[in-house]
Amino acid sequence: MREYDLAVVGAGPAGSAAALAARQKGLTVLLIDRAGFPRDKTCGDGIAAEAITVLNELGVRDITAGYPAIERLRLVGPGGSEVARPLPRAAHTIPRRVFDERLVRAAETAGAELRRHTVRTIRDDGDGVTVDGRFRAAVLIGADGAGSVVRRALGHPVNPPGHLAVAVRGYATTTNTTEQVIVTTRRRWPAYAWEFPLGDGTANVGYGEVLRGEPLSRAYLTERLGYLLTGAEPAGLRGHHLPLSTRRPPPAKGRVLLAGDALSLINPFTGEGIFYAVLSGALAGAAAAGKEQASVRYRRALHARLGRHLRHSGFAALLTRQSRVVDAAVAAAARDGAVFDRMVELGLGDGVFDLRTIGRIASRLGHRRPATP
């Protein structure tokens, strides 16, 4: 049986970031994934500036090569309000087939061992964690996505309705090369469509909404996408679930830690998850150096880095259950660039509300909103 300081299940952004952080601490690392790379992953492909910052700190410098910066965001409210402004920091759109492979190769270059294997069982005996009777590590990180095997092994169920979203995405031709576009809708709110250009005449386009108990068909999701993004004819449509951060399991138990989607780290305000993934992965990988203290170290690091933000994003999700609040926020952002920047930082990074933003939104709530499109 091979033994390691750290085993990471899932070699996506959270898992690769964990491996990179652990290697910076000098740990021996095994990365396990059931898929080979490159491989596609259903996602909006939007990479926020905050995620790039985390990866730069992990030594990954060329992750955006070949994919131009997207400088602007256009947001359409569910009642028709609209704002288009420069982003506080430029974003990128990078297909996950490219993004994830670049990360996992960076982890390999840093010294992590990548093994293709489907994990079925894990056993934490207090002194270490055994995977399928084949691999053993002092600490294990579950970074294996929304359907996490590691999360289930810890006894945590999937997120219930109201805390779980579903989306479809594909790729379509576009003349837009400069703006990320998000079009929200009052019908079955919260729900929105997006267009994130890659800069080569194509864009990642999709539609998603929060599940309320009843299943949503592919045909329905595709119809809503076509309605909100008029003229979009996407190819390669695929669906996926988004476990929202409003219902998170405990981040660690014994010598087993959870990161990324496996920890339900999806922003409930926007559906963004890449920044959360690489940040939580990096924190977990660094905490693994503590071995028997890894769980305590990870909890503390996660709370210090994201605790306040997660409270504010959860509050934003609760506040915006009324679509008129979203329209008021969009209208306030159109009038005040500082409000726009604060909303972007809350939705794409680790920002928080401030009194100015709350006051500007409240002042717009009394204004009459346009009719629902």
N, C-alpha and C positions, 0 to 999 in steps of 0.2 A: 504494500500500500504506500503510495506516494504521500509525503507529508509537506505541508506548506504553512507559512505564517498566516496566510489569508487565502481563502477561496471565495470567488465572486461568481454567483450564478446570474448570467445575463451579461452580455458584452456590448450592450447598447451604450448610450451616452452616460447613464448613471454608473454602470458597471465599469466602463473603460476609465471614467474619471476616478472611480474608487481605486482601480489598479494603478493609475498614474500617481495618485496621492500616496498610496502605500509604498510604491517603489521609491518615492522621494524620502520616505522614512527608512528605506533599506530593507523592507520586508520581502520575503519570497511570496510570489503571487501566482495563483492559478485562476485563469479566466475560463469559465465554462459557458458555452452557448450551444443550443440545439441546431442552430443554422450556421451555414458557411457564409463567409463574407467575400465580396459584397452581397448584400441582400436588401430587398426593399422593405420598408416599414411604413405603414399607413400613418400619415402625419400631415400637418399643415406646412412643414418644412421651414417655418419662420424661425430664424435664429436671432434672438435679441442680443443687443450689445453686452448686456450683463453676463450672458452665457459665454461670450467670447472672452470677456475679462477673466472669468474663472479658468478657462482653458489656457489662456496665456500664462496665468500663475502656475499652472501645472506643466508648463514647458511646451505647449502646443501653439506654434506661432503661425502656421500657414493654413489653418482650417478653412479660411474663406477664399483661398486662391481660386481664381477663375469665376467667382460669383460676385458681381458688383454690389456695392452698398446701396441700400434702399433708404432714401433720405426722408421720405414723407409718409404720412398715414392719413387716409380719408376714412372717416367714420360716419355712417348714416344711422341716425336714431330710429327706433321702432315707429315713431310718429311722423318721421320725415325731417327732423332737424338734422343738420349736417355740419361737420367741421373737417377741414383739411389743412394741416400744418406740418412743418418740418418736425421730425422726431427729435427728442432731446439728444439722442445718440443714434447713429445709423444702424439699421438692422440688415440682415441678409436673408436670402431664400436659398437654401442648399438642400437638394434632394437627400433624403435619409440614406439612400443607397450609397451616396458619396460621403456624406457627413459621418455616418457611423463607421464606415470602413477606415476613413482617415483617423478617427479616434482609436479604433482597435489596433491599427498598425502602429500608432504612436505608443500605445501601451506595450505592444510587443517590443518595439525598439527600446523602450525604457527597461525591458527585462521581464515583463510578465509572460507567463506561458499560457497560450491559448489552446484550449482543447474542445473539440466538437463532441458534445455528449448531451443526451436528454436526461435531466435530473428527475428522479422519481421519489427518492426518500432522503431525508436528512435526519441525523441523530446527534443531539447535543448531550454529552455525558458529563458536562461540567468541567472537564479538562480539555475538551476540544470538540470539533464537529466532524462527523463522518458523512460522506456523500456516497450513497449507493454502495457502501462497502468497498469503494475503490479509491477514494481520495479522503485525506484527513487534513484539517487545518485548525490552527488555534482559534481563528475567528472566521465566520462566514457572513457574507453580505448577500442578501437577496435583492437583486436589481433586475428581476426577470419580468417586469411589466405588469399590465393590468390583470393578467391571468396568473399571477405569481404562484408557482409551486411552493416556494419558500414561505410565503404568507399563509398559504393554506396549511402547511405543516406546523405553523405556529398556532393554528386554531382560529385564525381571523377570517371571517366570511367576506365575500365581495361587498362592495358598497350597495346599499339599498336604493330603491327609486327615490328621486329627489336629490341624490348625492352621486349620481352616475349619469353621464351624458353619452350620446352616440353620434357619430359623424361619418360622412362619406367624403372621399376626396379623389380627385383625378387631375389630369393635366390638360390644358386647353391653350389654343393660340390666343394671343392678345397683342394689342398695340400699346398696352401700358407697360412701361419699363421703369417708372420712377416712384410709384406709390403702392404701399400696402393698402388694400381696400377691405373694409368690414361693413357689411350691410345687415343691420338687425331688423327684426320683424316682430310686430305685436302678436301675430298669430302664434299660439302655443309658446309664448315667451316664457323663459329665456331661450332664444334661438337666433342664429345668424349664419350668413354665408360670407365667404372670404375669397379674395383673389390676391395671391402673393406672387408677383412676377419674379422670374429667374434671371431676367435681363437678356434673354436670347430669343424673345418673341413668344415664349410660352410662360404659363403661370400655373401654380398649384391653386386649384379652385376646390371649394368644398362647402358643405352645409352640415350644421350640427345643432342638436337641441337636448335639453335635459330630459331624461326618461322619467315618466310618472307612473310606471307600472305596466302599461300595455306595451307590447312590442311594436316597433316601427319598421315598416317594410323598406327594402331597398328602393322600390318604385316610388314610395312616398318621399323619401329623403332626396332622391334624384329630381323629382318634380319640384320640390321646394328650392333646390339649388338652381334649377333652370328658371324659376320664377323670379328669384331675387337677383340673379346675375344674368340678365337678359342677353341672349345670344351665345352664352357659354355652351360649348359642346365638348365636354371633357371625355377623354379616353382613359382607360385603366382605372375605372372607379373601384375603390375598395373601402370597406367600412371598418370601424374600430370603436372601442369603448374608452371612455375617459373617466376614471375614478377621481372625483373632485375632492379637494382638500378639506371640505367641510365635514367629512367623515373619515378620519384617519385612524388606523390602528396604532397601538404603541410602537414607537420606532425601533425598539430593541427588546430582546428577551434572552437572558443568558449570554451566550457568545454569538448570537445570531442578530444581525442588524438588517433593517429594510431601508431602501433608498428609491427615489424616483417614483414611477407609477405604482410600484409594489407597495409604497407607503401612501398611496393616494395623493401624491403631490402634483395635482393639476389645479391651476389657478381657477377658482369658480367664477371669477369675474370675466375672464377672457378665454379660458381653455388652454393657456400656455403651459408647457411642461418641460421644455428643454432646459431652461435656466434652473428650475427646481431640481431636475435630474442631475446635471453636472455638479451643482453646488452640494446637494445632499450626498452624492456619490463621493465627492472630494472630502467632505467632512467625515463620512463613514470610513473611507480608506485611511485617513489620518488617525482616526480614533482606534483603528485596529492595532496600531502599535502598542496600545495599552493592554492587549491580550485579555486577561481576566477582568480588566477595568474598562474594556472597550465599550460595553453597553452604557455605563455611566458617562464616560467621556463623550460619546456620541449624542446622548440625550442633552447634555449640557451645551455642546457646540451647536446643535440644531436649534435649541431654544434661544441661545444668544444671537444666532445669525438670522433666524426666520420667525421667532416666536411672535414678536410685535407685528411684523408684516402679515403673518397668517391670521392674526386676530382682526387686523384691518381689512384684509381681503374677504374674510368671512363676513364681516360687517357689511362690506360693499355688496356681497352677494345677497344678503338679507335685505338690504336697503333697496336694491334694484329689482326685487321681485315685482315691483310695480313699474311697468314700462314707462310711465310718465316721468319717473325719477331719472331714467336713462336719458330721455329727451331733454330734461332740464340740465343734466350733466353735459350733454353734447352742446347744448346752446350756451352754457357757461364757458365751455372750452373754446367755442367759436369766438367769444368775446374777450377771453382772457388767456393768453398763452401760458401763463404760470399754472392755471387750472388744467390745461391740456397736458402739460408736462407731468404734473402730479398724477393725473389719471393714467398716463402711459407707464410711469414708474410703478404704480400700483398694479397694473395689469400685466406688465412684461418683466418686471424685476422684483425688487424687494422694498418698494416704496410704501408709504403710509399716507393716510389722510392728514390734512391739517385744517385749522379753523378757517383759513381763507377759502380753501376749496369747498368745504361744507357750506360756508356762508354764501358763496357764489351760486352753488347749486340750489340752495334753499330760496335764494332770491328769484331764481328762474322758475321755480315751481308754480308761482302765482300767475305766470304768463300763459296765455292760451296756446295750446299746441295744435299743429296742423292735423288734418284728418289722417287716419291710418291708410297707407298705400295698399 
